[in-house]
């Protein structure tokens, strides 16, 4: 009997140990930059990654974050993401540099693997995680990041556009957050990131006889545009979130542009691929170009003044794409 109990204890202990993930900083941060010790942040991030792997190993539907110092907003966002798209940290030991933006700190390139609940998921399985934290070592955001090659190319940038690395990093952080809010179905976060007088133009590709848009020619597709204010957009988006089992949004071809005459305003132009599945099994996907006009005068609470979408099939050259100067600002 004792041997059976000892064996059970050994198996349980091994299971716990196997799920532990260790994080260490390589460079980019030291104690006097923070209100806490660097070791506190390393331990906090290690606890977060371990909690994720423990939940995935046990096939839990809820993350246990009691040992993680994390803001409620970030906690809710991560839990929403977990319900839709469970994943686990690939490496048991992660060593990364620390990056600093205008207000916070950031860890990138933590390799994770998505564990789809079923075969309806069409996105990439290998992804990278980004974790943000403040001077007190409190985690303020956990999100799936842009791939590192795209991210680095955006930081180098175009001298005609945005040439300050800290500004670029801040903008990209909020772009990544914006994308994550859709995957998380975080309606309030999306609503709050829009200015109260925002102009929002959405579009939907209509295909004949409910055919998959990938199966027919562009000539047979029809696009319906809708102009909305912030409250209308929230109401319509709520219905989208409630009716869809999952939403996967992918950003690529991202360009950052400084407004020519208005300080603190930036345009973000990108290609967006949307893939979603309703609870009844119906799929919808589209491919288009998104333009976001951001107001970064308050770097801690930037707002989107314009969100406009155009289908890729209507874009023949760069002249068809929007820029910040296309919108008058009072």
C-alpha positions in Angstrom: 0.0 0.0 0.0 2.8 2.4 0.9 4.5 1.7 -2.5 1.2 2.5 -4.3 0.9 5.8 -2.3 4.5 6.7 -3.0 4.1 6.0 -6.7 1.0 8.1 -6.9 2.8 11.0 -5.1 5.8 10.6 -7.5 3.5 10.8 -10.6 1.6 13.8 -9.2 4.9 15.6 -8.4 6.3 14.8 -11.8 3.2 16.2 -13.5 3.5 19.5 -11.6 7.3 19.8 -12.3 6.8 19.1 -16.0 4.4 22.1 -16.2 6.8 24.6 -14.7 8.1 27.2 -17.0 11.0 29.5 -16.2 11.5 33.0 -17.6 14.7 35.1 -17.3 15.7 38.4 -18.8 18.7 38.5 -21.0 19.2 42.3 -21.0 17.3 45.6 -21.4 16.2 46.0 -17.8 17.7 46.6 -14.3 16.4 47.3 -10.8 16.5 51.1 -10.8 14.2 51.2 -13.8 11.5 49.6 -11.7 9.8 50.0 -8.3 10.4 46.3 -7.7 13.3 43.9 -8.2 13.9 42.4 -11.7 13.6 39.0 -10.0 10.0 39.8 -9.0 9.1 40.3 -12.7 10.9 37.1 -13.8 9.1 35.1 -11.1 5.7 36.7 -12.1 6.1 35.9 -15.8 7.3 32.4 -14.9 4.2 31.9 -12.8 2.0 33.1 -15.7 3.6 30.8 -18.3 3.4 27.9 -15.8 -0.3 28.6 -15.1 -0.9 28.4 -18.9 0.9 25.1 -19.3 -0.7 23.6 -16.2 -4.2 24.5 -17.5 -3.4 23.1 -21.0 -2.0 19.9 -19.5 -5.1 19.4 -17.4 -7.4 20.5 -20.3 -8.9 23.1 -18.0 -11.4 25.6 -19.4 -10.4 28.2 -16.8 -6.9 29.6 -16.1 -5.8 29.6 -12.5 -3.9 32.9 -12.1 -3.9 33.2 -8.3 -0.1 33.3 -8.2 0.2 35.9 -10.9 0.2 39.6 -10.3 -1.9 40.8 -13.2 -4.3 43.7 -13.8 -8.0 42.8 -14.0 -8.2 44.0 -17.6 -5.3 41.8 -18.7 -6.6 38.9 -16.7 -10.0 39.1 -18.4 -8.5 39.4 -21.8 -6.3 36.4 -21.4 -9.1 34.3 -20.0 -11.3 35.3 -22.9 -8.5 34.3 -25.3 -8.1 31.0 -23.5 -11.7 30.1 -23.9 -11.5 30.6 -27.7 -7.9 29.6 -28.4 -6.0 27.5 -25.8 -2.3 27.3 -26.2 0.9 26.2 -24.3 4.4 27.6 -23.9 6.7 25.5 -26.0 10.0 26.0 -24.1 10.4 25.1 -20.4 13.1 27.8 -20.1 12.7 31.2 -21.9 15.3 33.9 -22.0 14.4 37.2 -23.7 15.4 40.8 -23.7 13.2 43.5 -22.3 11.9 46.3 -24.5 10.6 49.7 -23.3 7.9 51.7 -25.0 6.5 55.2 -24.0 4.9 54.0 -20.7 5.6 50.3 -20.1 7.9 47.4 -20.6 7.5 44.4 -23.0 8.7 40.9 -23.5 8.4 39.4 -26.9 9.1 36.2 -28.8 7.9 33.6 -26.3 7.1 30.6 -28.5 3.7 29.1 -28.0 1.6 26.5 -29.8 -2.1 26.8 -30.3 -4.1 23.7 -29.3 -7.4 24.0 -31.3 -10.6 22.7 -29.7 -11.6 21.2 -33.1 -10.6 21.2 -36.8 -12.6 24.4 -37.4 -9.5 26.5 -36.6 -7.7 27.6 -39.8 -4.9 29.8 -38.3 -1.3 29.1 -37.6 -0.4 26.8 -34.8 3.0 28.1 -34.0 2.8 31.6 -32.6 4.6 34.0 -30.3 3.4 35.6 -27.1 4.0 39.2 -26.0 3.7 40.2 -22.3 3.5 43.8 -21.1 4.2 45.0 -17.5 4.5 48.2 -15.6 7.1 49.6 -13.2 5.5 47.7 -10.3 6.0 44.4 -12.2 2.3 44.0 -12.7 1.4 42.3 -15.9 -0.8 44.7 -18.0 -1.3 42.7 -21.2 -0.9 39.2 -22.7 -1.4 38.9 -26.4 -0.4 36.9 -29.5 2.2 39.0 -31.4 3.0 39.9 -34.9 5.7 37.6 -36.3 9.1 38.8 -35.4 10.3 39.4 -39.0 7.4 41.8 -39.6 7.8 43.4 -36.3 11.5 44.1 -36.8 11.0 45.5 -40.3 8.3 47.9 -38.9 10.7 49.1 -36.2 13.4 49.9 -38.8 10.7 51.8 -40.8 10.6 54.3 -43.6 12.3 57.6 -42.9 9.4 59.3 -44.8 6.9 57.9 -42.3 7.5 57.3 -38.6 11.2 57.2 -37.7 11.2 57.2 -33.9 11.6 53.6 -32.6 9.9 54.3 -29.3 6.9 55.8 -31.1 6.8 52.8 -33.5 6.9 50.3 -30.6 4.1 52.1 -28.8 1.9 52.2 -31.9 2.6 48.5 -32.7 1.7 47.5 -29.2 -1.7 49.1 -29.5 -2.2 47.6 -33.0 -1.5 44.1 -31.5 -3.9 44.8 -28.7 -6.5 46.0 -31.2 -6.3 42.7 -33.1 -6.3 40.6 -29.9 -9.5 42.3 -28.7 -11.4 40.7 -31.6 -10.0 37.2 -31.0 -10.8 37.6 -27.3 -14.3 39.0 -28.1 -13.5 41.9 -25.8 -16.3 44.2 -26.7 -15.7 46.9 -24.1 -12.0 47.2 -24.9 -12.8 47.7 -28.6 -15.5 50.3 -27.7 -13.2 52.2 -25.4 -10.3 52.4 -27.9 -12.5 54.4 -30.3 -13.0 58.2 -30.0 -16.6 59.1 -29.1 -17.0 60.8 -32.5 -15.2 58.1 -34.4 -16.0 57.4 -38.1 -16.3 53.6 -38.6 -16.7 52.0 -42.0 -17.2 48.3 -42.2 -17.7 46.0 -45.1 -18.9 42.5 -45.8 -18.3 40.4 -48.9 -21.5 38.8 -50.2 -21.1 35.6 -52.3 -23.9 34.0 -54.4 -25.8 31.1 -52.9 -23.8 31.3 -49.7 -20.7 29.9 -51.5 -17.3 30.2 -49.8 -15.7 33.4 -51.0 -12.5 31.5 -51.8 -14.4 29.3 -54.3 -15.7 32.0 -56.7 -14.2 34.8 -58.8 -13.9 38.4 -57.6 -16.3 39.5 -60.4 -19.2 37.5 -58.7 -18.6 39.0 -55.3 -20.5 41.9 -53.9 -19.4 44.2 -51.1 -21.8 45.9 -48.7 -20.5 48.9 -46.8 -21.9 50.2 -43.5 -21.0 53.6 -42.0 -21.4 53.6 -38.2 -20.7 55.6 -35.1 -19.1 54.0 -32.0 -22.4 53.0 -30.3 -23.8 51.5 -33.5 -20.5 49.6 -34.1 -20.6 48.1 -30.6 -24.2 47.0 -31.0 -23.5 45.3 -34.3 -20.2 43.8 -33.1 -22.0 42.3 -30.0 -24.2 40.3 -32.4 -21.2 39.1 -34.3 -19.4 38.0 -31.1 -22.5 36.2 -29.7 -23.2 34.3 -33.0 -19.6 33.2 -33.7 -17.8 30.3 -32.1 -14.4 31.8 -32.9 -12.9 34.8 -34.7 -9.4 34.7 -36.1 -7.9 38.0 -37.4 -4.5 38.2 -39.0 -2.6 41.5 -39.8 0.1 41.8 -42.4 1.7 44.4 -44.7 1.5 47.0 -41.9 2.5 50.6 -42.6 2.9 53.4 -40.1 2.5 57.0 -41.2 2.8 60.3 -39.3 0.1 62.9 -40.1 1.6 65.7 -42.2 0.2 68.6 -40.2 -1.3 67.3 -36.9 1.1 66.4 -34.1 0.3 63.2 -32.4 -1.9 61.7 -35.2 -0.7 58.6 -37.0 -2.2 56.4 -39.7 -1.9 52.6 -39.6 -2.5 50.8 -42.9 -2.6 47.1 -43.0 -4.0 44.0 -44.7 -6.5 42.1 -42.6 -7.6 38.6 -43.1 -10.8 37.7 -41.2 -11.9 34.1 -40.6 -14.8 33.2 -38.4 -17.2 30.3 -37.7 -20.7 30.6 -36.3 -22.1 28.2 -33.8 -24.3 26.7 -36.5 -21.1 25.8 -38.5 -21.3 28.5 -41.1 -18.0 30.0 -42.0 -17.2 33.6 -43.1 -13.9 34.9 -44.3 -12.7 38.0 -46.1 -9.5 39.7 -47.2 -9.2 43.5 -47.1 -7.2 46.6 -46.2 -7.8 48.3 -42.9 -7.0 52.0 -42.2 -6.8 53.2 -38.6 -6.3 56.9 -37.8 -4.9 57.0 -34.2 -4.7 60.0 -31.9 -1.6 59.5 -29.7 -1.6 62.9 -28.0 -2.3 61.0 -24.8 0.2 58.1 -25.1 -1.4 56.2 -22.2 -4.9 56.3 -23.7 -4.7 56.6 -27.5 -7.9 56.7 -29.4 -9.0 55.7 -33.0 -10.7 58.5 -34.9 -11.2 56.6 -38.1 -11.6 52.9 -39.0 -12.2 52.1 -42.6 -12.1 48.8 -44.4 -11.9 48.1 -48.2 -11.9 44.6 -49.8 -8.6 43.5 -51.4 -10.4 42.9 -54.7 -11.0 46.7 -55.0 -7.4 47.7 -54.4 -5.5 47.9 -57.7 -2.6 50.2 -56.6 -1.3 52.2 -53.6 -3.4 55.2 -54.8 -6.5 53.2 -53.8 -5.3 53.1 -50.2 -6.2 55.7 -47.5 -3.6 57.9 -45.7 -4.0 60.3 -42.7 -4.3 63.3 -45.0 -7.5 61.9 -46.5 -9.4 62.9 -43.4 -9.8 66.5 -42.3 -9.1 67.1 -38.6 -10.6 70.0 -36.7 
